[in-house]
Amino acid sequence: MTATVVQELQAQLPVELRPYPLAGRTVGLVIVDEVNGFCTVGAGNLAPPAPDVQVDRMIRETDRLARRFAEEKRAILAFLDTHEPGRPEPPYPPHCERGTGEENLVPELAWLEDCGCATLLRKDCINGFVGGIEASFIGGGHGQHHNKVVDWVNSHRLDAVVVVGICTDICVMDFVLTLLSARNHGLMPTLQDIVVLEPATATYDLPLAATAELGLPPTAAHPKAETHHMGLYFMASRGALLASALA
């Protein structure tokens, strides 16, 4: 059933993956929420209940790519979904609460904490671009804000960013769509390409049949293959480049 649906989606809403060349570009890497609470089996309410091939591939590809960026002295930004205890993010159950360990990078990527090329940014909402907004009280001013993501892009004078992580159609997509609008609005003058590396993205699986077993409404259904495709389609339709590999 899933293969048929995805084939129909590809026929009606096609996505096209192409290699993206890094040579001659000032490219930064953005890693979205590859934390225990989303990626480590049994680590929390939103963690995979069993080993997941797509998630494992995402982590493996992200680690390989991040090590390449670090060796080439390229900038890396890693979002870590982090919520204060007792403040869940509707409509999801409590997850990635501070102090639980769910909010920390998966063991394969923990080395980024000591990487001089990496900036780690904890966020308390789905959209990492919004999570990068913080108050700025320069000169005692009230209600002024700046955005750490914009600052990161501009300080490194990036002309492209490569985005990887989880979930393709939720946190990754929200960040990419907002970054595209911010780029078009002129907030990051050097930024041209926003690239999503498909092999290093993943999302979760909740088939319709499983919602009833879990006592959830049918609207909670989230079939992995279909939603992954839809996330890629919507990002590309807004101007993101979908990459099969980085050359």
Secondary structure, DSSP 4 states (H G I P E B T S, - for coil): -HHHHHHHHHHHS----EEE--TT--EEEEEE--BHHHHSTTSSTTS-SS--HHHHHHHHHHHHHHHHHHHTT--EEEEEE-B-TT---TTSPS-SBTTSSTTSBPGGGGGGGG-TTEEEEEESSS-HHHHTEEE--GGG-SS-EEEHHHHHHHHTT-SEEEEEEE-IIIIIHHHHHHHHHHHHTTSSTT--EEEEEEEEEE---B-HHHHHHTT--GGG-B-HHHHHHHHHHHHHHTTPEEEEEE-
